[in-house]
Amino acid sequence: MSSVGLVLGGGGITGASYHFGALFALQMATGWDAKSADVIVGTSSGSFIAALVRGGALNLDTMVGESRHDGEVVDWLSSNVYQRIRPRGLMRWVRQGIVPSITRPGLGVVLGSPGIYSTEALTGWVESSLGSLAEGWPEIPTVIVAYDLDRRVRVPFGTEAAPEVALKDAVAASSAVPFVYEPVTIDGRTYADGGVASGTSVDLLLANPEPLDLVIIVAPMAATGGRHGGWFYEDLIDRAGRTALAAEIELLESEWPDTDVMVLRPDDRVLEVARPNPMSVEAAIPSFLATLRSMRDELAHPETWSILERHIVGKVPA
């Protein structure tokens, strides 16, 4: 078997649907189960999918529960993603986001911002899906990326460079999107969405003792094209994602020149239903279905299929 690294980037609720669809399509086309990846790096919504993958819970039951109709699916997802709270933490936002941004303007102004939702519902979803694993950590290398608001640094939970935490708490911290979710406090430190530092953090794979044979990157927020009638901020976000991802891949390839790298990104069919609001629960199932359709073409591309055939097609662990 080739050694495989799997990187699951941020992308909100529709990004999680893209992960679901892409990984399902990969397994159907090649027989490869993402759970067998030698290393997984998950950020924001990708952290939730990473946890499900390692727990063997990446299935439709986890995604929709016992729902049988579209309305039930929306209600199910809403109850597991959004737990409304009274916004708080204004002074934290001023101290950690607004004040520092006076001297260094940029996206840092969002740091520590109050959110209208708690991540507790998401934590409960991880618990109910993974059981005891939610309280511990996978045995196979798994990295969940969050952002420390006080030290203003990326925190790769699951590595020696980060505190030991429960998997469910790491996922909550990594998923705390500014303005949407309240920042997550763990052992006295406050964390927010790992996407603040990078939407993918591909470079963290370089901590692996040996070069990997194949790196699969699923990047919902690094699309190469826009959608018809898209809002201006959509392309800005994707452009930032593409730029950061390109720099990370360049570093990876300079260190591991023999490693094959495959990037999966949403095409215009997916973007049409997944945008402009990636946090929309109503768009989750349409995004999943559009992803399955797009992956049929993506995986059949001769260049893509040759890479898959070289490393994972039909090579299922005993």
C-alpha positions as CSV (number, residue, x, y, z in Angstrom):
1,M,0.0,0.0,0.0
2,S,1.1,3.5,-0.7
3,S,1.2,5.9,2.3
4,V,-1.5,8.5,2.0
5,G,-2.0,11.9,3.7
6,L,-5.5,13.4,3.7
7,V,-6.0,17.1,4.1
8,L,-9.6,18.3,4.7
9,G,-9.9,22.1,4.5
10,G,-12.5,24.5,5.9
11,G,-15.7,25.5,4.1
12,G,-18.7,25.7,6.5
13,I,-21.7,23.4,6.3
14,T,-21.6,23.2,2.5
15,G,-17.9,22.5,2.7
16,A,-18.6,19.5,5.0
17,S,-21.1,18.3,2.4
18,Y,-18.4,18.6,-0.2
19,H,-16.1,16.5,2.0
20,F,-18.8,13.9,2.4
21,G,-19.4,13.7,-1.4
22,A,-15.8,13.7,-2.4
23,L,-14.8,10.9,0.1
24,F,-17.8,8.8,-0.8
25,A,-17.0,9.2,-4.5
26,L,-13.4,8.2,-3.9
27,Q,-14.4,5.1,-2.0
28,M,-17.0,4.1,-4.6
29,A,-14.5,4.6,-7.5
30,T,-11.4,3.1,-5.9
31,G,-12.4,1.0,-2.9
32,W,-10.2,3.1,-0.7
33,D,-11.5,4.0,2.7
34,A,-10.3,7.4,4.0
35,K,-10.1,5.9,7.5
36,S,-7.0,4.1,6.4
37,A,-5.1,7.3,5.6
38,D,-1.7,7.4,7.3
39,V,-2.2,11.0,8.4
40,I,-5.3,13.3,8.4
41,V,-5.2,17.0,8.9
42,G,-8.6,18.7,9.4
43,T,-9.5,22.4,9.7
44,S,-12.8,23.9,10.6
45,S,-15.6,21.9,9.0
46,G,-12.8,19.6,7.8
47,S,-12.0,18.8,11.4
48,F,-15.5,17.5,11.9
49,I,-15.2,15.2,8.9
50,A,-11.7,14.1,10.0
51,A,-13.2,13.0,13.3
52,L,-16.0,11.1,11.6
53,V,-13.5,9.4,9.2
54,R,-11.3,8.2,12.1
55,G,-14.3,7.0,14.0
56,G,-15.7,5.1,11.0
57,A,-18.8,7.2,11.1
58,L,-18.7,8.8,7.7
59,N,-22.1,7.6,6.5
60,L,-25.5,8.9,5.6
61,D,-27.0,8.0,9.0
62,T,-24.5,10.4,10.6
63,M,-25.3,13.1,8.1
64,V,-29.1,13.0,8.2
65,G,-30.1,10.8,11.2
66,E,-33.5,9.2,10.7
67,S,-34.7,12.0,8.4
68,R,-36.8,10.9,5.5
69,H,-37.8,14.3,3.9
70,D,-35.9,17.5,3.0
71,G,-37.5,19.5,5.8
72,E,-36.5,16.8,8.4
73,V,-32.9,16.9,7.2
74,V,-32.8,20.7,7.6
75,D,-34.2,20.4,11.1
76,W,-31.8,17.6,12.0
77,L,-28.8,19.5,10.8
78,S,-29.9,22.8,12.4
79,S,-30.3,21.0,15.8
80,N,-26.8,19.5,15.5
81,V,-25.0,22.7,14.3
82,Y,-26.7,25.7,15.8
83,Q,-27.4,26.3,19.5
84,R,-28.4,29.9,19.9
85,I,-26.9,31.9,22.8
86,R,-27.0,35.5,23.9
87,P,-23.9,37.2,22.2
88,R,-21.2,37.9,24.7
89,G,-17.5,38.7,24.9
90,L,-17.6,42.2,23.5
91,M,-14.5,43.3,25.5
92,R,-12.6,40.1,24.4
93,W,-13.3,41.1,20.8
94,V,-12.1,44.6,21.4
95,R,-8.9,43.4,23.2
96,Q,-8.0,40.5,20.8
97,G,-9.4,41.7,17.5
98,I,-10.2,45.4,17.2
99,V,-7.4,47.0,19.1
100,P,-4.5,45.0,17.5
101,S,-6.1,45.7,14.1
102,I,-5.7,49.4,14.5
103,T,-1.9,49.0,14.1
104,R,-2.1,46.0,11.8
105,P,-5.2,46.2,9.6
106,G,-6.4,42.9,8.3
107,L,-8.7,39.9,8.9
108,G,-7.4,39.9,12.5
109,V,-10.3,42.3,13.3
110,V,-12.6,39.3,13.5
111,L,-10.6,37.5,16.3
112,G,-12.5,37.0,19.5
113,S,-15.7,38.3,18.0
114,P,-19.0,37.5,19.8
115,G,-21.0,34.7,18.2
116,I,-24.7,34.1,18.2
117,Y,-24.3,30.3,18.5
118,S,-22.5,27.9,20.8
119,T,-20.5,24.9,19.5
120,E,-22.1,22.7,22.2
121,A,-24.6,21.2,19.7
122,L,-21.7,20.3,17.4
123,T,-19.8,18.8,20.3
124,G,-22.9,16.6,21.1
125,W,-23.0,15.5,17.5
126,V,-19.4,14.3,17.7
127,E,-20.2,12.5,21.0
128,S,-23.2,10.7,19.6
129,S,-21.4,9.8,16.4
130,L,-18.1,8.6,17.9
131,G,-18.9,7.4,21.4
132,S,-15.8,7.0,23.6
133,L,-13.4,8.2,20.9
134,A,-14.9,11.7,21.3
135,E,-13.3,11.8,24.7
136,G,-9.9,10.6,23.5
137,W,-7.9,10.7,20.4
138,P,-7.4,8.4,17.3
139,E,-4.4,6.1,17.4
140,I,-3.5,6.9,13.8
141,P,-2.0,10.3,13.3
142,T,-4.8,12.9,13.2
143,V,-4.3,16.7,13.4
144,I,-7.1,19.1,14.2
145,V,-6.2,22.8,13.6
146,A,-7.4,25.6,15.7
147,Y,-6.3,29.2,16.4
148,D,-5.1,30.5,19.8
149,L,-6.6,33.9,20.2
150,D,-4.3,35.0,23.0
151,R,-1.0,34.0,21.4
152,R,-2.3,34.5,17.9
153,V,-0.8,31.3,16.6
154,R,-2.0,28.2,14.8
155,V,-2.5,25.2,17.2
156,P,-2.2,21.7,15.7
157,F,-4.1,19.5,18.2
158,G,-2.9,15.9,18.0
159,T,0.8,16.8,17.8
160,E,3.5,17.4,20.4
161,A,3.3,21.1,19.7
162,A,-0.3,21.4,21.2
163,P,-1.9,20.6,24.5
164,E,-3.7,17.2,24.9
165,V,-7.4,17.7,24.6
166,A,-10.5,15.5,23.8
167,L,-11.2,15.1,20.1
168,K,-14.7,16.6,20.6
169,D,-13.2,19.8,22.1
170,A,-10.6,20.1,19.4
171,V,-13.3,19.9,16.7
172,A,-15.4,22.5,18.5
173,A,-12.4,24.9,18.7
174,S,-11.4,24.4,15.1
175,S,-15.0,25.0,14.0
176,A,-15.6,28.2,15.9
177,V,-16.2,30.5,12.9
178,P,-15.9,34.2,13.9
179,F,-19.2,36.1,14.2
180,V,-21.1,32.8,13.9
181,Y,-19.8,30.8,16.9
182,E,-18.6,31.9,20.3
183,P,-14.8,31.2,20.7
184,V,-14.1,28.0,22.6
185,T,-12.2,27.9,25.9
186,I,-10.2,24.8,26.8
187,D,-8.0,24.8,30.0
188,G,-8.0,28.5,30.2
189,R,-7.0,29.2,26.6
190,T,-9.4,30.6,24.0
191,Y,-9.6,29.2,20.5
192,A,-11.3,30.0,17.2
193,D,-11.6,28.6,13.7
194,G,-8.3,27.1,12.5
195,G,-9.1,28.7,9.1
196,V,-8.0,32.0,10.6
197,A,-4.4,30.8,10.0
198,S,-4.9,28.6,7.0
199,G,-7.8,27.0,5.3
200,T,-5.9,23.8,4.8
201,S,-2.5,23.7,6.7
202,V,-1.0,21.2,4.2
203,D,2.5,22.0,5.6
204,L,1.7,20.1,8.8
205,L,2.1,16.9,6.9
206,L,5.8,17.5,6.8
207,A,6.0,16.5,10.4
208,N,5.5,12.9,9.3
209,P,8.7,10.9,9.9
210,E,8.8,9.7,6.2
211,P,7.6,11.3,3.0
212,L,4.1,10.2,2.0
213,D,3.5,8.7,-1.4
214,L,0.2,10.5,-2.1
215,V,-1.4,13.6,-0.6
216,I,-5.1,14.1,-1.2
217,I,-6.3,17.7,-0.5
218,V,-10.0,18.4,-0.3
219,A,-10.3,22.2,-0.5
220,P,-13.9,23.6,-0.5
221,M,-12.8,27.2,-0.2
222,A,-10.1,27.2,-2.9
223,A,-12.1,27.0,-6.1
224,T,-10.4,28.0,-9.3
225,G,-13.5,29.5,-10.9
226,G,-16.4,31.5,-9.7
227,R,-20.1,31.0,-10.2
228,H,-22.4,33.0,-12.4
229,G,-23.8,36.0,-10.5
230,G,-21.5,35.3,-7.5
231,W,-21.0,37.9,-4.8
232,F,-17.7,39.8,-4.8
233,Y,-16.5,38.3,-1.5
234,E,-16.8,34.7,-2.8
235,D,-13.9,35.2,-5.2
236,L,-11.9,37.1,-2.6
237,I,-12.2,34.1,-0.2
238,D,-11.4,31.5,-2.8
239,R,-8.4,33.6,-4.0
240,A,-7.0,33.8,-0.5
241,G,-7.6,30.0,-0.2
242,R,-5.9,29.3,-3.5
243,T,-2.9,31.5,-2.6
244,A,-2.3,29.9,0.8
245,L,-2.8,26.4,-0.6
246,A,-0.4,27.0,-3.5
247,A,2.3,28.2,-1.1
248,E,1.8,25.1,1.1
249,I,1.9,22.7,-1.8
250,E,5.1,24.4,-3.1
251,L,6.7,23.8,0.3
252,L,5.5,20.2,0.4
253,E,6.8,19.5,-3.1
254,S,10.2,21.1,-2.3
255,E,10.6,18.8,0.7
256,W,9.0,15.7,-0.8
257,P,9.7,15.9,-4.6
258,D,8.5,12.3,-5.2
259,T,5.1,12.8,-3.5
260,D,2.0,12.9,-5.8
261,V,-0.4,15.7,-4.8
262,M,-4.0,15.7,-5.8
263,V,-6.3,18.6,-5.1
264,L,-10.1,18.3,-5.2
265,R,-12.0,21.6,-5.4
266,P,-15.7,22.4,-6.1
267,D,-16.6,23.2,-9.7
268,D,-19.3,25.6,-10.9
269,R,-22.0,23.0,-10.4
270,V,-21.1,22.7,-6.7
271,L,-20.6,26.4,-6.2
272,E,-24.0,27.1,-7.7
273,V,-25.7,25.4,-4.7
274,A,-23.0,25.8,-2.0
275,R,-22.7,29.6,-2.2
276,P,-23.2,32.4,-1.4
277,N,-23.7,31.2,2.2
278,P,-21.5,28.2,3.2
279,M,-23.2,28.1,6.6
280,S,-26.7,27.3,5.1
281,V,-28.2,24.0,6.3
282,E,-30.7,24.2,3.5
283,A,-27.8,23.9,1.0
284,A,-26.2,20.9,2.6
285,I,-27.9,18.0,0.7
286,P,-27.9,19.8,-2.7
287,S,-24.2,20.5,-2.2
288,F,-23.6,16.8,-1.4
289,L,-25.5,15.6,-4.5
290,A,-23.8,18.2,-6.7
291,T,-20.4,17.0,-5.4
292,L,-21.2,13.4,-6.3
293,R,-22.0,14.5,-9.9
294,S,-18.9,16.6,-10.2
295,M,-16.6,13.9,-8.7
296,R,-17.8,11.5,-11.4
297,D,-16.1,13.7,-14.0
298,E,-13.1,14.7,-11.8
299,L,-12.1,11.2,-10.9
300,A,-12.5,10.0,-14.4
301,H,-10.0,12.6,-15.7
302,P,-7.0,10.6,-17.1
303,E,-4.4,12.5,-15.1
304,T,-6.4,12.1,-11.8
305,W,-7.2,8.5,-12.4
306,S,-3.6,7.6,-13.2
307,I,-2.5,8.9,-9.8
308,L,-5.3,7.1,-8.0
309,E,-4.5,3.9,-9.9
310,R,-0.9,4.1,-9.0
311,H,-1.6,4.4,-5.3
312,I,-5.0,3.3,-4.1
313,V,-7.2,1.7,-6.7
314,G,-8.0,-1.8,-5.6
315,K,-5.3,-1.7,-2.9
316,V,-7.5,-2.2,0.1
317,P,-5.8,-3.2,3.4
318,A,-6.5,-6.7,4.6
